[in-house]
Amino acid sequence: MTEVNNMANKFLINDLDVLKHHIAKFYSVVQIQKDVNGQELWTEQLGDKLDPLFGHNHLPLTSPKGFLFAEKEVLYKFDGETFETILPRVHPKVLFGVQACDLSAIAYQDKFFEHDPYYQKRREHILLVGIDCESPCANGFCVQVDAGPHVKDNTADLVLSRLSVDETNEFSEWLVIAQTEKGINSIKGMMLDKADNKHLKRRRELFEKVRSEFVDYSYISNAIEYLNDNSVPAQLWEELSVRCMGCSGCTNLCPTCSCYSTYEVVEKKTVTPASISNEVKLEVTHSETIRCWDSCLFEGFQKEASGHNPSQKAAQRVERFWFHKFSDEYLPEFQRYGCVGCGRCEQTCPGSIGVHSVMKRIDQQCCN
């Protein structure tokens, strides 16, 4: 992501639909929508009609992770003689209105999949339009892990920040910041007013206002210290692991989780080569190598071909999961923790061992 940062690339706009329709000339629009059941999902807009922006005041249950790291995809094909790499067929997409925590997660995944051609093929055709959050979301603690509530530098191509809204809630003034060359190119040809320092000051004031509205989750910061000091007793991991049902809800919804497995789909066909007598039949093996999301909380995830399993016990898997989310050991590689404070794991876990429940137990146990 090529960074651009100067006043010449900061603008004002009153109607985001104008911006969205302009970008839609070059990109397929993906944004948060409600389905027929009222569930909020990241959905690709089909046809010429574009729905109004939805979701900038709260976080949907799902992140846009799947548009970059596919839930299931074919990596290779084997026709009986040769292997063929199958890169994904993609078309340009704009993820419109991505919140700060999910953008921080995408930046994290960018590092993890830096040399993965399948991820990168999708990534290079994605335009990221981030949006500043205007209020804390339920279970969110992005401020404590430096992932929000406003969009972090170098995590989006365009940043949208609502500076004001009138009493009718119909007129808004939005600050548009182009952070990259891709972002600048996406708004070329638009007649936009220039922003100035007072608009940037207003954005900073709004950031401080939202930041002050977050609940004090100091037990999370305390628990992070205990985790990194290896102060969490083994018995606590045992107690927590009993609650894990191995459903993978937390890892599927976590925007930074990147565990995957591969498997083969094999098909044997009997063919008659044209160069050989019709009476001769050959059996040819065709196969596909498929990659799919996996979970480090599954018992068989780390099991080796020898039969040895370094994380056979559920307590080992639960401990490792939270260690990967909050260990200082990964900071040199990723420049941040593997948790972006979205709180989705807390929302989905049927065993009540999401991030708030676990970190609160660690703080209570260790501080006593």
ChimeraX attribute file (.defattr): number of C-alpha atoms within 10 A of each C-alpha:
attribute: neighborCount
match mode: 1-to-1
recipient: residues
	/A:1	15
	/A:2	10
	/A:3	15
	/A:4	19
	/A:5	13
	/A:6	9
	/A:7	14
	/A:8	12
	/A:9	18
	/A:10	23
	/A:11	19
	/A:12	21
	/A:13	20
	/A:14	17
	/A:15	13
	/A:16	16
	/A:17	14
	/A:18	12
	/A:19	16
	/A:20	20
	/A:21	15
	/A:22	16
	/A:23	21
	/A:24	19
	/A:25	10
	/A:26	13
	/A:27	19
	/A:28	19
	/A:29	22
	/A:30	22
	/A:31	23
	/A:32	27
	/A:33	20
	/A:34	14
	/A:35	11
	/A:36	7
	/A:37	6
	/A:38	8
	/A:39	12
	/A:40	18
	/A:41	18
	/A:42	22
	/A:43	16
	/A:44	17
	/A:45	16
	/A:46	10
	/A:47	7
	/A:48	8
	/A:49	8
	/A:50	16
	/A:51	13
	/A:52	12
	/A:53	14
	/A:54	15
	/A:55	19
	/A:56	20
	/A:57	14
	/A:58	15
	/A:59	23
	/A:60	21
	/A:61	17
	/A:62	18
	/A:63	25
	/A:64	22
	/A:65	22
	/A:66	15
	/A:67	18
	/A:68	20
	/A:69	24
	/A:70	16
	/A:71	14
	/A:72	14
	/A:73	18
	/A:74	20
	/A:75	17
	/A:76	16
	/A:77	19
	/A:78	15
	/A:79	13
	/A:80	13
	/A:81	9
	/A:82	8
	/A:83	13
	/A:84	12
	/A:85	12
	/A:86	14
	/A:87	16
	/A:88	16
	/A:89	8
	/A:90	12
	/A:91	11
	/A:92	15
	/A:93	22
	/A:94	23
	/A:95	22
	/A:96	24
	/A:97	22
	/A:98	28
	/A:99	30
	/A:100	27
	/A:101	31
	/A:102	26
	/A:103	27
	/A:104	27
	/A:105	26
	/A:106	23
	/A:107	18
	/A:108	24
	/A:109	21
	/A:110	20
	/A:111	13
	/A:112	15
	/A:113	16
	/A:114	11
	/A:115	10
	/A:116	12
	/A:117	13
	/A:118	20
	/A:119	20
	/A:120	18
	/A:121	15
	/A:122	20
	/A:123	20
	/A:124	13
	/A:125	15
	/A:126	21
	/A:127	22
	/A:128	22
	/A:129	26
	/A:130	28
	/A:131	26
	/A:132	24
	/A:133	28
	/A:134	19
	/A:135	18
	/A:136	21
	/A:137	17
	/A:138	15
	/A:139	19
	/A:140	23
	/A:141	27
	/A:142	23
	/A:143	19
	/A:144	16
	/A:145	18
	/A:146	18
	/A:147	24
	/A:148	27
	/A:149	26
	/A:150	27
	/A:151	26
	/A:152	18
	/A:153	14
	/A:154	17
	/A:155	24
	/A:156	30
	/A:157	26
	/A:158	27
	/A:159	28
	/A:160	27
	/A:161	25
	/A:162	21
	/A:163	17
	/A:164	16
	/A:165	13
	/A:166	9
	/A:167	8
	/A:168	7
	/A:169	8
	/A:170	9
	/A:171	12
	/A:172	17
	/A:173	17
	/A:174	22
	/A:175	26
	/A:176	26
	/A:177	27
	/A:178	27
	/A:179	24
	/A:180	20
	/A:181	15
	/A:182	19
	/A:183	24
	/A:184	16
	/A:185	12
	/A:186	22
	/A:187	17
	/A:188	11
	/A:189	8
	/A:190	10
	/A:191	10
	/A:192	15
	/A:193	12
	/A:194	15
	/A:195	19
	/A:196	14
	/A:197	10
	/A:198	9
	/A:199	19
	/A:200	17
	/A:201	11
	/A:202	16
	/A:203	20
	/A:204	12
	/A:205	13
	/A:206	21
	/A:207	20
	/A:208	13
	/A:209	13
	/A:210	18
	/A:211	20
	/A:212	13
	/A:213	10
	/A:214	19
	/A:215	12
	/A:216	10
	/A:217	16
	/A:218	13
	/A:219	17
	/A:220	22
	/A:221	15
	/A:222	17
	/A:223	24
	/A:224	20
	/A:225	17
	/A:226	19
	/A:227	21
	/A:228	14
	/A:229	10
	/A:230	11
	/A:231	14
	/A:232	19
	/A:233	13
	/A:234	12
	/A:235	10
	/A:236	16
	/A:237	19
	/A:238	16
	/A:239	11
	/A:240	19
	/A:241	21
	/A:242	13
	/A:243	14
	/A:244	20
	/A:245	14
	/A:246	17
	/A:247	14
	/A:248	19
	/A:249	17
	/A:250	23
	/A:251	21
	/A:252	22
	/A:253	21
	/A:254	24
	/A:255	26
	/A:256	24
	/A:257	24
	/A:258	17
	/A:259	14
	/A:260	15
	/A:261	12
	/A:262	14
	/A:263	11
	/A:264	13
	/A:265	11
	/A:266	13
	/A:267	11
	/A:268	11
	/A:269	13
	/A:270	10
	/A:271	12
	/A:272	14
	/A:273	11
	/A:274	8
	/A:275	6
	/A:276	9
	/A:277	9
	/A:278	10
	/A:279	6
	/A:280	10
	/A:281	13
	/A:282	10
	/A:283	11
	/A:284	14
	/A:285	14
	/A:286	17
	/A:287	17
	/A:288	20
	/A:289	17
	/A:290	16
	/A:291	18
	/A:292	15
	/A:293	19
	/A:294	18
	/A:295	23
	/A:296	20
	/A:297	27
	/A:298	18
	/A:299	17
	/A:300	14
	/A:301	18
	/A:302	17
	/A:303	14
	/A:304	10
	/A:305	7
	/A:306	6
	/A:307	9
	/A:308	10
	/A:309	14
	/A:310	14
	/A:311	20
	/A:312	15
	/A:313	13
	/A:314	21
	/A:315	21
	/A:316	17
	/A:317	23
	/A:318	21
	/A:319	20
	/A:320	16
	/A:321	16
	/A:322	17
	/A:323	19
	/A:324	15
	/A:325	18
	/A:326	21
	/A:327	18
	/A:328	17
	/A:329	12
	/A:330	15
	/A:331	12
	/A:332	8
	/A:333	11
	/A:334	15
	/A:335	11
	/A:336	21
	/A:337	23
	/A:338	25
	/A:339	25
	/A:340	27
	/A:341	25
	/A:342	30
	/A:343	23
	/A:344	25
	/A:345	24
	/A:346	21
	/A:347	19
	/A:348	16
	/A:349	19
	/A:350	15
	/A:351	16
	/A:352	16
	/A:353	23
	/A:354	18
	/A:355	23
	/A:356	21
	/A:357	15
	/A:358	19
	/A:359	23
	/A:360	19
	/A:361	19
	/A:362	23
	/A:363	21
	/A:364	13
	/A:365	15
	/A:366	16
	/A:367	12
	/A:368	5
